[in-house]
Amino acid sequence: MVRRVAVIGAGSGGLAAIKCCLDEGLEPVCFESSDDIGGLWRFKEQPESGHGSIYRSLVSNTSKEMMCFSDFPMPADFPNYLHNTTLLQYYLLYADHFKLRSYIHFQTSVTSVKQRPDFARTGQWEVVTENRDGEEETHVFDGVLVCSGHYTKPITPVDSFKGADTFQGSFYHSWQYKEPEPFRGKRVVVVGIGNSGCDIAAEISRFAEKTFLSTREGGWVLGRMSDNGLPLDMVMVTRWSQVLQGLLPKALLNWVTERRLNHKYDHRLYSLQPKHRFFERRPIINDELAGRILYGALVMKPNMREFRGSSVVFEDDSLEQNVDAVVFCTGYSATFSFLPPGLVTGTRGGTGGAQIRLYRHVFPPALERPTLALLGLIQTGGPIMPCMELQARWATRAIAGLCQLPSEEKMNEVIDAEMQRYMGSYPCHAGVQVQYIPYLDELAAEIKVKPRLLPLLFGGDPALFLRLLLGPCTPYQYRLFGPGAWHGARDAILTQWDRVTRPMRTRPLPEPEPERRPPWWLPLSGGLTVTVALAAVLALLHTTTLPQLLAGLAEGIGGLLAEGIGGLLGDALGGLLEDDVWKDGIAPSL
């Protein structure tokens, strides 16, 4: 008998879950409370209770090649960073290509999910739904995948500020924010320096009389664009970068990165300098913040302390008068009212408050059967979509009985260790924080699809090996081997830079003159290439100590850290990789 699986939500995670169910021979039944697919990325003029909400101008802060589904590249003519309407169009294409719509019940909410009396034996769940007419229906499923997201219950800490009841202006949360027009000519305080807070503050500052961005700690700010105008994450999120981060002293990495960021604009001068070092917290992705500060339209302020009528007092005793509105960009509470109480939360891990407790951020450890999984409850330095897709691939194989989980005791040990690792830097989010590539590889190892680099190097495909190691860690890497392997994965990796450049090459340009290389160029570039490849092999094989590796790579790493050597390596590797993009001289700095 085919096992039936309830999928809650038809956003990006829900669509991936439906497809993964079909891939494993399961029968998905998806319940979506809205009238169409897209979840958070479907813009609506008015926010709806219990649903995610985005603003009209929202653009993704991860690029299309990094955030796409692993077996469905985005169209080559799509821009590298997508407006929410374009990303929604991609989800529609994905759903239609894999014929997922027929499995979705729209305008149907899930009100209750609980274990059946014989759960220990069957692993089955009783799911109660309610349609748009208010009619309830009870279903029995062999598995449940929760893909409803956690950006639905906004946290608005108005009551934590003295004198809030005397404030004569209006309070908002970013969940309510749609566009800047209502703030035209007003004096506005935006609270919170996350990605949403910075986006909203920068946009409002174009219309408001004055905008103040209040932050408790500040932050390091990166733009979406890296060297040569290429997408930031395509340059930064690589396996080689991960190797270097593991080998080099953290103090050196922080110094180099912060120095480069401050070359663009001094974070201290712009009142953005945080207390933490770069690699201790997630950076902010924003292209406009510094410019708005430079123009005087946006003013950085410390944390708010109290309200005095229409005035706001900050922790440095400064006061801003005649404030008309305060916009709280202070996050969301991850609650799932339809699940049994306490199933995914607890107080272990060294904090006094409740933390989300999931094994590998997917499975509740207390269940006798691994037939319920939650997708997307993570914070990471990379795109969340590839993480959710791998979570769905793992969860569906577990429900199908193809993967086994360790004991509850072992799972709790893993959870506690991960929480302890992030408690210092992320005390409020230790239960959801992960490192991007290591986390993807952990999930991939569970289902035996982790890229096998050494067999590629010694098995006759060194070009692909170099792309996997030195190039961006795009999702296609997890479709090369094992269950669910996609025959188009290798080609998708070989052509990923073509899709990056396609939307920007929109007019004919004169051909550049051939570049003349000095006679020492070939041996130098070849030597650097061999050095990098050898270092990669040694790091992967763990056959050398850190001092030995650093000694052997002293000159090469010094060049990597210095500006300019990236182009040398790019050209040198271009000959080996036989990639037109590299040969054109627009390869990312490695």
N, C-alpha and C positions, 0 to 999 in steps of 0.2 A: 504494500500500500504506500502511495506517495505521501510524504510528510508535508503538511500544510503549515505555512509560516506567516504570521501576521507582521506586516511592515507598517510602522506608525510614522507617517509623514512622507510626502512626495517631493521633498527638496533634493538637493544634490546627493545627500546620503541615502535617502529613500530610493532614488532611482538606481543608484549603484547596488543597493541591497536587493531590489527586485531582480536585476540582471544576474547578480551572483546566485540568487536562489535558483534561477532557471539554469545557470551553468552547472549547478550541483544536483539537478534533477528534483528540486523541491518545488512545491506549488505556492507561490507568493500571493497574498491577498493584502493589498495596501489600502490603508485608511487615511485619507487626506481631508482635513477639516475645511480647507478653502475650496474654491471652485476650479483650481487648475494647479499644474505642477510649478515648481520653482522655489517654493519655500521662502526663505529670507530674501532671495534675489528677485522676487516679483514685487515691484514697486506698486504701492497703493496710495491714493491721495490722503486717506485717513488711516491712522493705525487701528488695528483690530485687536481687541483683548485676546490674549492667549496666542498671538502670532508675532513673529519677528517683524521688524519694521526698518526700512532704510530710507535715506533721503534721496531726492530726485537726482542729484549730481554724482552720486556715489560711483567711484571707479575702483576696480580691484587693485590691491597693492601687491599682488603676485601675478607674474606674467603667464600668458596663455599656455606656453609649452610646459611650464612647471605645474600648472594647476589642472590640466586636462585629465580626463579618464585615460587609463593606461592602454586601452585598446581602441581609442577613438580620438585621434588628434583633432585639434580645432582647425577649421578652414584656414588655409594659408593667407587669405586676404583679411582675416580678422586682425585688428590692431593688437599689439603686444599686451597692453593693459586695457581691460575691457570695461566699458560703461555697463551699468547693471542691465540695461536692455539688451546689449549684445551677449552678455553672459547668459541671460535667460533664453535668448535665441539658441545658444549652444545646447542648453538642457533640452529644449524642444527637439533639436536635431537628434540628440542622443536617444531620447525616448522614442522617437519615430523610427530611427534606424534599427533599434533592437525590439521594437514593437512592445513597449512596456505599458502603454496607456490602458490596454484592456484589463490589466490587473489592478487598476486603481479605482477605489470607490470614493468619489469626490463628495464634499459637504457632509462628511461622516466623521464624527469625533469619537475618540476612544475615551470612555469614562472610567473604566476599571480593568486592571490586569491582575489576576491572582492565580496562584497555583491550584490545580485540581487536587482533590483528596488523595488520589493515587500518584501524585507527582514523583515521589521517590522511585516509583517503578516505571512510569511512562514519560516523565518530563513534560507533561502537557499543561497548558494554560487555559484558563477561562477568560475570555475577552468580551467585555460589554461595550457596545457601540451605540451611538445616537445619531440618527440622520437629521436632515434639515427640518423635517416635520416634527421632530421631538420623539420619534419612535425608537424605542430601545430594542436591541437584539443581542442575544448571547451566542458566542461562538466558542468552539474548542479548537486549539491550535497545538501543533507539536513544537513550535518554537515562536519566539517573539523577538523582533529587531526594532529597537526604539531609535528612530531617526528624526525626532521632532525638534531637535536643537535646544539650546539653552539661552537664547536671546529673546525670551518672551516675558519675563517678569523683571521689569526695571527696578533698580535700587536708587531711590531718591532720598538722600540723607538730610532732608530739610530740618528735621527735629534735632539733629546733632549740633546745630548752630544756635547760639544764644541770640534771642531777639528775633527769631524767624517770624514770629507772629506779628511783629511790628512792621515787617517789610511791606511796602506799598506797591511793589511791582509784581511781576508774574514769575512763577516757577515752572520750568520745563525739564523734561528728561530727553536725552538724545533720541530715545524711542519715539517721541512725539515730533521731533524735528523733521521737516520736509523740505523747506527752502528758506532762503534768507529774507525774502520780501517783508514778512511781518516785523522784522527788526530794523527796517529802514529808519534812519534818523534817531535811533535810540542808543542808550548806553547799556552795554550788555556785558555780564560776567559769565564766562564759560568755565566750568569746574571740571578738571581732569585732563591729563596730558597723554591719554592714549591716542590711538590712531583716529578714532571718531572725534575726540575732543579737539585735536589739532585741525582736522578737516573742517569741522563745523566752525571753529573760531576763525580760521582763515577765510572761510566763505562769508560768514556774517560780517567780518571786518570790511568787506567791500561795500556794504550797504549801511552799516551802523554809523552813528556819530563817533563812537569810540567802543572798542572791544578790549576786554581784559581776560587773559587766560590764566586762571589760578591753578597752581600745581604744588603738591606737597614736596616733591623731590626733584622735579626737572627730568630731562631725558636726553639721550643721544638721538640725533635726527639724521636719517638717511633719505635721499631722494630715490625715486624709482629708476633713475638713469645712472648707469655706471660709466666706466671709461669707454670712449668711442661711441657713446650714445646707446649702448646696449642695455638690455634689461638687467637690473641689479641682481636679481636672484639667479639669473642664468650664469652670472660671473662668480657669485659668492658661494652658492650652494653646490659644492662639488665634493667628491670623495677625497680628492687630493687636499682640499682645504681642511677637511675633517682630519686627515692624517697629520697635517702640520699643526692643527690645534691640539692634537694629542701629544705631539712631540715637543713643541716649543714651549718655553715658560709662559704662563698666563700673563705675567707682568709685561713681558716683551710684546705679546700679541695686543694687549690693551694699549700699550704705549704707541705702537705703530698705527693701530686703527684710529685712536683718538687724535693722534697728530695729523693724520690725513684728513679726518673730518674737520678739524679746526683750521686746516689750510683753506677750506672752502668758506667757512665763516666760523669765527671764534665763538664757541658755545658759551664761554664765560662772558664775553662782551655782550652777547645777545640774551643774557640772563637765562639760558637754557641748561647750563652746566649742572648735571645731577651729582648726587653724593656717590653714586655707585660707578664702577668702572664699566666699560662697554660690554664686556662678555658676561657681566653678572646679571643683566636684565635684558628683556627684549627691547630692541631699538624702536623708535618711531619712524614710520614711513610717511613722509610728507614732502611735497615739492614746493609749497608756497609759504610755509610758516616764516622762514627767515626773511623773505621779501616783504611780507606784511609788517614784520617788526621793523625792518629797515625804513619802510615808508611812514612809520608812526601810526599806522591804522590799528595795530595790535600791540598791546602792552603786556608783558609778562609780570605776574604777581605771585607772591607766595600763597600758601593755603589760607582760605577764609577763616576768620575767627568768630565774627558775630555780625548781626544786622542792627542798625539803628535807624529805624524808619526806612527812608529811601537810600540810606548810606550803607556801604559795606566796609567793614574793618578787616584788615588782613593781619597775619601773624607778625609782620614787621611793624605794626602800629600805623601803617599807612591807611588812609581812608579815601574812598571814592564816593562822591556824592551823586545824587540824582540818577541812581541806577534803575533802569526800567525793567530789566529781566535778568534772570539767572538760569543758565542752561546746565543741568547736571549731566555730565558724561561719565557716570560713576559705575557703569557696569550693570550686570544682571545677576539674579539669583537662580542657580540651577536647581529647579524643583520639578518633580514629576508626580503630580497629584494622583495620577491613575495607577501608580505602582504601589506595592505594599510598603508601608512606612519603614524606614531604616534599611531598605534593601541595598541602596547604593551609597549610603552615607555612614559615617562613624566619627569617633573622636580620637582614634589612635593616630600615632605619627608625631606626637609632641605638641599638638595645639589644643587650645581649650575649646575651640569651636568645631562644628561638624565639617568634615572633609569628605569629598567624593572618594569612595574606596572601590576601585575596580581593578581586577587583575589585568595587567597590560592595558588599563584604561578601557576595557571592553566588558569583562565578565564579573558579575557579583560573586565574590568568593564563597559565600555561604550556601549557594545552591547545590543540591545533590546532583543535579543534572545540568550541563552547560547549554540550556535551551533558551536562555534570554541574554541578549547582548545590547549594549548601548553604544551608539556610534557618535563620534564627533566631540566627546567631552574632553577635549585636550586644548592646551595652548602650546604653540611651537613656533620656532623661527622660520618655518616654511609654510607652504600652502596646506590647507587642511584637507582639501579634496582627495589627494592621493592617500592620505592617512585613513580617511573614512572608507575609501574603496578597499584598501588592504584589510581594514577591520572587518568589513562586510565579507570579504573572501574567507577570512579566518572563521568568522562566526558561522557562516553557512556550512562550512566543512565540519565544524564542531557539531552543529545541529544534525547534519547528515551522518554523524558517527564516524567521520574520517579523521578527526583530530581528537586527541585526549588531553585533558587539562591535569595539572598536578593536584595534590591534595589541598584541602582548604588551608591547612597549616602552612604549606609551602607558598601558596598564593599570598597569604597575609604577610609572610616574611618578605616577599618581593615588593609588595605594596609599601610596607613600612620602610624598607631600604630606599625606595624611590622617593618617598616623602621626605625622609631625612636628608637626602641629597639636595633637595631644592628648598628646604625649610628656611635657610638663611637668606636666599635671594628672593624667594617667592612665598612668604609666610602665609598669605591668603589664598594662594593657588598651588600649593605644593602637591595637591592631589591630582592636578590636571596638567602639570608642566612636563614636557618631554623635549629631548633633543631630536631634531628633525631626521637626519639620515640614520643615526643609530636606532631610532624608534621604528622607522620603516623597515630596517633590516631585521629587527626583532620580530616584527609581525611576519615578514617574508620568511624568516627561518621556521616559524611555526607551521607554515604550509608548504615549505620546501621550494620556495620560488626566489630565494635570495640570489642575486647575481653571483656567478662563480667566475671571478676575474682570472685567477691563475690558469684554469683550463683554457680560457680564451687566449691568454698570452702564449702558452706552450702548445696549444692545440690548433694553431693555424689561423687565428683571427686577431692579430695584434692591433689592427686598426680599431676594431670594436673595443678591445681592451683599453686602449688609450682614451677613447671617447668616454668610456664608463668611469675611468679613473680621473682624468683631467677635465672632462667636460661637465656640464650641468647634470645634476642627478634628477633627470626627468622620469616621469612615471613609467615610461616604456621599459625601463630596466627590469621591472618586476613582471614582465610578460615574456622574457627570453627563455626561461627554463621552467620546468616543473608543471604542476597542475594549472590549467588555464593558460598555458603558453599560447601566444598569438604569433602567427607566422609573419605578421607585418611589423613586429617590434623592432627588429634590427634595422629595417629600412626607415622606420620612424626616427630612430636615433641618428642614422646617417644623414637624414634630411632635415633635422630639427632647426639648424641655423638657416636653411632656406626659408622656412616658414617665419622665422624671426625677421628676416630682411625683406620679405615679399611686400608687406603693406607699406614700407617706407620708400621703396624704389618706384616712385610714381611719375617720374619724368626722365627722358633720356639725358645722359650726361656725357661729356667728352671722355674718351678713353685716357686713363693716366699713362704717362710716359713710363717705359720700363725702368725699373730701379736698378742702377748699377751697384753691384756688391764688390767690396774689396776682396783681394785674393784670400785673406784670412777668414772670410765669412763662413764658408762651408765647413771647415774643421771646427770652428768655434760653435756654430749652431748645432752641428752634429754632436759635438762633445756634450753640450748642455742637454740635448735630447736624451742621449744615452745615460747621462747622470740622473736625470729625472726618472727615466724608466727603471734604472737599477735601484734607485732609492725606493721607488714604489714597490718593487718586488721584495726588497729586503724588509720593508715595513710590513708588507702583507705576510711574509713568511716568519716574521719575528725572529730572524736569525742574527740580528745584530743588536748591540746595546745602544742606548741613546747617545752616549758620548761618541761612540764609533760612527754612528750615522751622522751626527752633527758635524764631526770632524771631516767626514768625507764629503759633506754637502755644504761646508762653510761658505765657499765662494758662491755656489749656486743659490743657496737660500738668501745669502746677503743680496744677491742680485734680484731675487724674487721680491724681497721686501723693499728694495729701492725702486723708485718709479722709472719706468722705461724698459726694464728687462722683459716685461710681459710681451711686448711686441716682438722681441728677439725670439723668445720661445715660441710664440704663436707662429711666426714665419717658419721656424725650424721644424715644428711639428706639422705644419701645413703640408710639407713635402711627404711626410709619412702618412698622414691621414687622407691625402688626396681629396681635400674638401675645398670647393671653390670659394666658400666663404672665408676660410682661413687664408687661402692664397690671395684674396682681394685685400688682405691687410686689415680686416675689421674684426678679427678674432678677439675675444675678450682677453684682458690681461690675466695671465695665469699666476 
